Amino acid sequence: MEKNLKTVINKISETYKDSILENSRYYREINIGHMAETLGFADLKEKFNHVQAIVPLKNPVSGMKVLIDGRTFVDYAQYESGIAVPGYIARESGLPYKTYMPDDSMILNFA
C-alpha cells in the first residue's frame, strides 16, 4: 500500500506542479481518495476518501474563496514538491517531508 500511496502523492504533485508556490497562503484541496480511484487503487479510495492534500497556489484562482485559520493544519507535513498532507499520511507514504508551516490565515480556493 505504501507504494500505491507514493504513486498517488506523486501524481498530485505532478498534476499541479506548475501551480504550486510552497509558502503561499492561497491553496486548493485535492481529495486523495478520489485521485487514488482515478489511478485504479480502489483500496486507497476507501481508506482516504475524506482526506485532502493541500496544494499551495502561486496565484488565487477565480471562484469562491474561504478564509481558514492556519491552526487547522496542525500536524501537517509538506513534501519537496510543495504539497502538504496530514502527518499520518506523510508517515505512511514513506516519502521525505518537513513540517508544514501555514500562514496564520489561509485562503481556500474552490476551482
C-alpha positions in Angstrom: 0.0 0.0 0.0 2.9 2.4 0.7 4.0 2.1 -2.9 0.5 3.0 -4.1 0.2 5.9 -1.7 3.5 7.2 -3.0 2.2 7.0 -6.6 -0.9 9.0 -5.6 1.1 11.7 -3.8 3.5 11.9 -6.8 0.6 12.1 -9.2 -0.9 15.1 -7.3 2.5 16.8 -7.2 3.0 16.2 -11.0 -0.5 17.3 -11.9 -0.3 20.7 -10.1 3.5 21.3 -10.3 3.0 24.5 -12.4 0.5 26.0 -9.9 2.5 25.3 -6.7 4.1 28.0 -4.6 5.4 26.4 -1.5 4.7 29.1 1.1 1.5 30.6 -0.4 -1.5 31.4 1.7 -3.8 30.6 -1.2 -4.5 26.9 -1.6 -6.8 24.3 -3.1 -7.7 20.9 -1.8 -7.3 17.7 -3.7 -9.1 14.6 -2.5 -6.5 11.8 -2.0 -9.1 9.0 -2.2 -10.5 10.4 -5.5 -7.1 10.6 -7.0 -6.4 7.0 -5.9 -9.6 5.8 -7.5 -8.6 7.6 -10.8 -5.3 5.7 -10.7 -7.1 2.4 -10.1 -6.3 1.9 -6.4 -9.8 1.0 -5.0 -8.4 0.1 -1.6 -6.9 3.5 -1.1 -10.1 5.2 -2.3 -12.0 3.7 0.6 -9.3 4.5 3.1 -8.5 8.1 2.1 -11.9 9.2 0.7 -12.2 12.0 3.1 -8.6 13.1 3.2 -7.4 16.2 1.4 -4.0 17.2 0.1 -3.2 20.9 0.3 -1.8 22.4 -2.9 -0.4 25.9 -2.2 -1.1 28.1 -5.2 1.1 30.7 -7.0 -2.0 32.8 -7.7 -5.5 32.7 -6.4 -8.0 31.2 -8.9 -11.4 32.5 -9.9 -14.3 31.2 -7.9 -15.3 31.1 -4.3 -12.8 31.6 -1.6 -13.0 30.9 2.2 -10.7 32.2 4.9 -9.3 29.4 7.0 -7.4 29.6 10.3 -3.9 28.3 9.8 -4.1 26.3 13.0 -6.3 23.9 11.0 -3.1 22.4 9.6 -1.5 21.3 12.9 0.5 18.1 12.3 0.6 18.6 8.5 3.6 17.7 6.5 5.0 19.2 3.3 6.8 17.4 0.6 9.6 18.8 -1.6 7.0 19.4 -4.3 5.2 21.9 -2.1 2.0 19.9 -1.5 1.0 19.2 2.1 -0.9 16.3 3.7 -1.9 15.3 7.2 1.1 14.0 9.2 -0.2 10.4 9.3 -0.4 10.3 5.5 3.2 11.6 5.2 4.4 9.0 7.6 2.5 6.2 5.9 3.7 7.2 2.4 7.4 6.8 3.4 8.3 9.9 1.3 10.6 12.5 2.8 8.8 15.6 4.2 9.2 18.5 6.6 6.7 20.1 9.0 4.2 22.3 7.1 4.2 25.9 8.3 1.0 27.6 7.1 0.2 31.3 7.4 -1.9 32.4 10.4 -4.8 32.7 7.9 -5.1 30.7 4.7 -7.4 31.2 1.8 -9.1 28.1 0.4 -9.8 28.5 -3.3 -12.6 26.4 -4.9 -12.0 25.8 -8.5 
